[in-house]
Amino acid sequence: KHERVTMRYVFRRLLGDLTDVNSGFLFTMWRLTVGPAAAIQEYIDGRRKVYTNPFKYSFILAAAFIAILQLTGNAGDIERDLKAGFANGRVESADPAENKFAQHVGEHFIVFLEFIKNYINILLMLLIPIPAFFTWQVFRNQGLNFAEHLILNAYIFAQQLLLFVPFQLAQFWMARGSAHQIIGFCYSLVSF
């Protein structure tokens, strides 16, 4: 008999998936960090039960990365830089029609940036098929199909996000005058 799905069940499964080191999220993260080729090959070869689904894994890390960008203020810096770059790159013209058109484009650009900001994790996930298509074409002789290249690229995408996290945090700390804390932390790691 199956356990009835309740909120307690959902939270327990979610927590279990995230913290189980023998299978699940942390196991997947560890295996992809220390042996990415072997981990991906195991998943493709059918040993899937111990690994987090590559798209779920990518989605969780994308959401975490976006949250870190938001918490550190780096997302606002990126948005501000894009808007400033667009505004500074536009030169006033003697022709009022050109100025009106440029203003119209600028307004749509701001709306576009808001859309990207609101749906960035989904948009990032939609980018996975593009490199998957190219790796499938370039490495056709490896015998993997397109779906297997989707798996490969989903895991690669997630690991890239995971690798960006320390850099985002370091940038945040350094901008806040906490470089001495980072140096002290690195020194303590090396001195052990």
The 8 nearest C-alpha neighbors of each residue, nearest first, counted from 0:
[[1, 2, 3, 4, 8, 5, 12, 9],
 [2, 0, 3, 4, 8, 5, 9, 12],
 [1, 3, 4, 0, 8, 5, 7, 9],
 [2, 4, 5, 1, 8, 0, 6, 7],
 [5, 3, 8, 2, 9, 6, 7, 1],
 [4, 6, 8, 7, 3, 9, 10, 2],
 [7, 5, 9, 8, 10, 4, 11, 12],
 [6, 8, 10, 5, 9, 11, 4, 12],
 [7, 9, 5, 11, 6, 10, 4, 12],
 [10, 8, 6, 12, 7, 11, 13, 5],
 [11, 9, 13, 7, 12, 8, 14, 6],
 [10, 12, 8, 14, 13, 9, 15, 7],
 [13, 11, 15, 9, 10, 14, 16, 8],
 [12, 14, 10, 16, 15, 11, 9, 17],
 [15, 13, 17, 11, 12, 16, 10, 18],
 [14, 16, 12, 18, 13, 17, 19, 11],
 [17, 15, 23, 13, 14, 24, 18, 19],
 [16, 18, 24, 14, 15, 19, 13, 23],
 [17, 19, 15, 16, 25, 14, 20, 24],
 [18, 20, 23, 22, 15, 21, 16, 17],
 [19, 21, 26, 25, 22, 18, 23, 24],
 [22, 20, 19, 26, 23, 49, 25, 27],
 [23, 21, 49, 26, 20, 19, 50, 24],
 [22, 24, 16, 51, 50, 19, 26, 49],
 [23, 25, 17, 27, 26, 51, 16, 28],
 [26, 24, 28, 20, 27, 18, 23, 29],
 [25, 27, 20, 29, 22, 28, 24, 23],
 [28, 26, 24, 30, 50, 25, 29, 31],
 [27, 29, 25, 31, 26, 30, 32, 24],
 [30, 28, 32, 26, 27, 31, 25, 33],
 [29, 31, 27, 32, 33, 34, 28, 38],
 [32, 30, 35, 28, 34, 29, 33, 38],
 [31, 33, 29, 30, 34, 35, 28, 158],
 [34, 32, 30, 31, 29, 35, 28, 38],
 [35, 33, 31, 30, 37, 36, 32, 38],
 [34, 36, 31, 38, 37, 32, 39, 33],
 [37, 35, 39, 38, 34, 40, 31, 41],
 [36, 38, 40, 35, 39, 34, 41, 30],
 [39, 37, 35, 41, 40, 36, 30, 31],
 [38, 40, 42, 36, 41, 37, 35, 43],
 [39, 41, 43, 37, 42, 38, 44, 36],
 [42, 40, 44, 38, 46, 39, 43, 37],
 [43, 41, 47, 46, 39, 45, 40, 44],
 [42, 44, 40, 45, 41, 39, 147, 46],
 [45, 43, 41, 42, 40, 46, 47, 39],
 [46, 44, 42, 43, 47, 41, 48, 40],
 [45, 47, 42, 41, 48, 44, 49, 43],
 [48, 46, 42, 50, 45, 49, 41, 51],
 [47, 49, 50, 46, 22, 51, 23, 45],
 [50, 48, 22, 47, 23, 51, 46, 21],
 [51, 49, 27, 23, 47, 48, 22, 52],
 [50, 52, 23, 24, 56, 27, 53, 55],
 [51, 53, 55, 54, 56, 50, 47, 57],
 [54, 52, 56, 55, 154, 153, 57, 150],
 [55, 53, 57, 56, 52, 58, 153, 150],
 [54, 56, 58, 52, 57, 53, 59, 51],
 [55, 57, 53, 59, 54, 58, 51, 52],
 [58, 56, 157, 54, 60, 55, 59, 61],
 [57, 59, 61, 55, 56, 60, 54, 62],
 [60, 58, 62, 56, 61, 57, 63, 55],
 [59, 61, 63, 57, 62, 58, 64, 157],
 [62, 60, 58, 64, 63, 59, 120, 57],
 [61, 63, 65, 59, 60, 64, 120, 58],
 [64, 62, 60, 66, 61, 65, 59, 67],
 [63, 65, 61, 67, 66, 62, 60, 68],
 [64, 66, 68, 62, 67, 63, 61, 69],
 [67, 65, 63, 69, 64, 68, 70, 62],
 [68, 66, 70, 64, 69, 65, 71, 63],
 [69, 67, 74, 65, 73, 71, 66, 70],
 [68, 70, 66, 72, 67, 74, 71, 65],
 [71, 69, 67, 72, 68, 66, 73, 74],
 [70, 72, 68, 73, 69, 171, 67, 168],
 [71, 73, 69, 75, 74, 70, 68, 76],
 [72, 74, 76, 68, 75, 71, 77, 69],
 [75, 73, 68, 77, 76, 69, 72, 78],
 [74, 76, 78, 73, 72, 77, 79, 69],
 [75, 77, 73, 79, 74, 78, 80, 72],
 [78, 76, 80, 74, 75, 79, 81, 73],
 [77, 79, 75, 81, 80, 76, 82, 74],
 [78, 80, 76, 82, 81, 77, 75, 83],
 [79, 81, 83, 77, 78, 82, 84, 76],
 [82, 80, 84, 78, 79, 83, 85, 77],
 [81, 83, 85, 79, 84, 80, 86, 78],
 [84, 82, 86, 80, 85, 81, 87, 79],
 [85, 83, 81, 87, 82, 86, 88, 80],
 [84, 86, 82, 88, 83, 87, 81, 89],
 [85, 87, 83, 84, 88, 89, 82, 105],
 [88, 86, 84, 89, 85, 83, 90, 82],
 [89, 87, 85, 86, 84, 90, 83, 91],
 [90, 88, 87, 86, 85, 91, 101, 84],
 [91, 89, 92, 88, 87, 86, 98, 101],
 [92, 90, 98, 89, 93, 97, 94, 101],
 [91, 93, 94, 98, 90, 97, 95, 96],
 [94, 92, 95, 91, 98, 97, 96, 90],
 [93, 95, 92, 96, 97, 98, 91, 99],
 [96, 94, 98, 97, 99, 93, 92, 100],
 [97, 95, 99, 98, 94, 100, 101, 92],
 [96, 98, 100, 95, 99, 94, 101, 92],
 [97, 99, 95, 101, 100, 96, 92, 102],
 [100, 98, 102, 96, 97, 101, 103, 95],
 [99, 101, 103, 97, 102, 98, 96, 104],
 [102, 100, 98, 104, 103, 99, 105, 97],
 [101, 103, 105, 99, 100, 104, 98, 106],
 [104, 102, 100, 106, 101, 105, 99, 107],
 [105, 103, 101, 107, 102, 106, 108, 100],
 [106, 104, 108, 102, 103, 107, 101, 109],
 [105, 107, 109, 103, 108, 104, 102, 110],
 [108, 106, 110, 104, 109, 105, 111, 103],
 [107, 109, 111, 105, 106, 110, 104, 112],
 [108, 110, 112, 106, 111, 107, 113, 105],
 [111, 109, 107, 113, 108, 112, 114, 106],
 [110, 112, 108, 114, 109, 113, 107, 115],
 [113, 111, 109, 115, 114, 110, 116, 108],
 [114, 112, 116, 110, 111, 115, 117, 109],
 [115, 113, 111, 117, 112, 116, 118, 110],
 [114, 116, 112, 119, 118, 113, 117, 111],
 [117, 115, 113, 119, 114, 118, 112, 78],
 [118, 116, 114, 115, 119, 113, 120, 112],
 [119, 117, 115, 121, 116, 120, 122, 114],
 [118, 120, 122, 115, 116, 121, 123, 117],
 [119, 121, 123, 122, 61, 118, 62, 124],
 [122, 120, 124, 123, 119, 118, 125, 58],
 [123, 121, 119, 125, 124, 120, 118, 126],
 [122, 124, 120, 126, 121, 125, 119, 127],
 [123, 125, 121, 126, 122, 127, 120, 58],
 [126, 124, 122, 123, 127, 121, 128, 129],
 [125, 127, 123, 124, 128, 129, 122, 130],
 [126, 128, 129, 125, 124, 130, 153, 152],
 [129, 127, 131, 126, 130, 132, 149, 125],
 [128, 130, 132, 131, 127, 126, 133, 125],
 [131, 129, 133, 132, 128, 134, 127, 152],
 [132, 130, 128, 148, 134, 149, 129, 133],
 [131, 133, 135, 129, 130, 134, 128, 136],
 [132, 134, 130, 136, 135, 131, 137, 129],
 [133, 135, 137, 131, 136, 132, 138, 130],
 [136, 134, 132, 133, 138, 139, 137, 145],
 [135, 137, 133, 139, 134, 138, 132, 131],
 [136, 138, 134, 135, 139, 133, 140, 132],
 [139, 137, 135, 140, 141, 136, 134, 142],
 [140, 138, 136, 141, 135, 137, 142, 143],
 [139, 141, 142, 138, 143, 137, 136, 135],
 [142, 140, 139, 138, 143, 135, 144, 137],
 [141, 143, 140, 139, 144, 138, 135, 147],
 [144, 142, 141, 147, 145, 148, 139, 135],
 [143, 145, 147, 146, 148, 142, 135, 139],
 [144, 146, 148, 147, 135, 149, 143, 132],
 [147, 145, 149, 148, 144, 150, 143, 131],
 [148, 146, 150, 149, 144, 145, 143, 151],
 [147, 149, 151, 145, 131, 150, 146, 152],
 [148, 150, 146, 131, 152, 147, 151, 153],
 [151, 149, 147, 153, 148, 152, 53, 154],
 [150, 152, 148, 149, 154, 153, 147, 155],
 [151, 153, 155, 149, 154, 150, 131, 156],
 [154, 152, 156, 150, 155, 151, 53, 149],
 [153, 155, 157, 152, 156, 151, 53, 158],
 [156, 154, 152, 158, 157, 153, 159, 151],
 [157, 155, 153, 159, 154, 158, 152, 160],
 [158, 156, 57, 154, 160, 159, 155, 60],
 [159, 157, 161, 155, 160, 156, 162, 154],
 [158, 160, 162, 156, 161, 157, 155, 163],
 [161, 159, 163, 157, 158, 162, 156, 64],
 [160, 162, 158, 159, 163, 164, 157, 60],
 [161, 163, 159, 160, 164, 158, 165, 166],
 [162, 164, 160, 166, 161, 165, 167, 159],
 [163, 165, 167, 166, 161, 162, 168, 64],
 [166, 164, 168, 167, 163, 169, 162, 161],
 [167, 165, 169, 163, 164, 168, 170, 162],
 [168, 166, 170, 164, 165, 169, 171, 163],
 [167, 169, 171, 165, 170, 166, 172, 164],
 [170, 168, 166, 172, 171, 167, 173, 165],
 [169, 171, 167, 173, 168, 172, 166, 174],
 [170, 172, 168, 174, 169, 173, 71, 167],
 [173, 171, 177, 169, 175, 174, 170, 168],
 [172, 174, 178, 176, 170, 177, 175, 171],
 [173, 175, 171, 172, 176, 170, 177, 178],
 [174, 176, 172, 173, 177, 171, 178, 170],
 [177, 175, 173, 174, 178, 172, 179, 171],
 [178, 176, 172, 173, 180, 179, 175, 181],
 [177, 179, 173, 181, 180, 176, 182, 172],
 [180, 178, 182, 177, 181, 183, 176, 184],
 [181, 179, 183, 178, 177, 182, 184, 172],
 [182, 180, 184, 178, 183, 179, 185, 177],
 [181, 183, 179, 185, 184, 180, 186, 178],
 [184, 182, 186, 180, 181, 185, 179, 187],
 [183, 185, 181, 187, 186, 182, 180, 188],
 [186, 184, 188, 182, 187, 183, 181, 189],
 [187, 185, 183, 189, 188, 184, 190, 182],
 [186, 188, 184, 190, 185, 189, 183, 191],
 [189, 187, 185, 186, 190, 191, 184, 183],
 [190, 188, 186, 187, 191, 185, 184, 183],
 [189, 191, 187, 188, 186, 185, 184, 183],
 [190, 189, 188, 187, 186, 185, 184, 183]]
